[in-house]
Amino acid sequence: MNAFFDDYINSKTTLKQFVEQYDNALRSKVERKLCADFQSFSTWVPCVTLFEIEKQFQSVHTNSKFKKFQKELTGKLYCEVFYVDEIHGLFNVVETIFIEDRSKEPHFIVCWDKEKYEIKCACRLFEFKGILCKHSLSVLIKVQIKQVPEKYILARWRKDLKRSHIKVRLAYDDWKCDHEAQRYHKLRKKLDDVADLDVIFDENCAIVLNMIDKFQSKVSKNASFLENSPSTNTTGATANVSSHNDGKIKEIHSPLVGQRHGCPLKNRKISKVEKFVCQKKKKCDDKKFKKKKKKVLKSPTVEHDVVDGIINLEKSNTPTWVGTKDNTNI
């Protein structure tokens, strides 16, 4: 079972409960993601150095990724840079790594290309995790680079990235009242209707595409004007947006139980080892039962003693003590 569903399902969860809890798990994931985005926009992680590179990453990276970048930047303190080939931009970076009471100094070759504005390190941290390593940062600071090239700031770590898939309407995000998403759904519904009408004829399709190009240029100009206008209120433009009521939560019932076809269920197939173990266990249980039964038959009971005393009393006229095997004459 995936660790993502640990708080929602277990081994005894039914199919109906799984479908319901699956939506709850996805809803919780969306909530955590929105909270993380809000914290990245509303809070700032302070810089630990005065390098311009750190300020550059602080302004674009999310808080979680910026903390990882800071860890690599502070690791520069344990790195020492040496020139290998200044013409070709080869550097040897010696890092001091402490392991308990010992330390080791591995060497990393870093290549800096001035013409292409590219940097490569032998540790391949950027290729694997998308974050510049401490060795590359040491070389960039050594050659006095103020700003890192944009290609080393991946789009998926940017906090100002607008993802188009978050506007898709889903069953588990009906609680979110996003005016931008509502406008998106309203426009998309209209465009889908137009596409269904014009997909049959090429002439109509060409007319619609031409009109869309004109509207796109006009809307882009209007958007740039609204962004530069200080008195624009984006929330006020959402008054005419109609809310969608088609996202009602549907009740999920248990599946219908149908009659099973074919032979009835039988015992499952077991391996030879399991079969041998079961037989041996059964034999041991039978032996224990037989031994216990023999002990019960051999041991004298109180009822037998009473019966023997009554029989002796009937045979003899002399008084006897009843209840014991050893009768005593008076």
Secondary structure, 3 states (H helix, E strand, C coil): CCHHHCCCCCCCCCHHHHHHHHHHHHHHHHHHHHHHHHHHHHCCCCCCCCCHHHHHHHHHECHHHHHHHHHHHHHHHHEEEEEEECCCCEEEEEECEEECCEEECCEEEEEEECCCCEEEECCCHHHHHCCCCHHHHHHHHHCCCCCCCHHHCCHHHECCCCCHHHHCCCHHHCCCCCHHHHHHHHHHHHHHHHHHHHCCCHHHHHHHHHHHHHHHHHHHHHHHHHHHCCCCCCCHHHCCCCCCCCCCCCCCCCCCCCCCCCCCCCCCCCCHHHHHHHHHHHHHHHHHHHHHHHHHHHCCCHHHHHHHHHHHHHHCCCCCCCCCCCCCCC
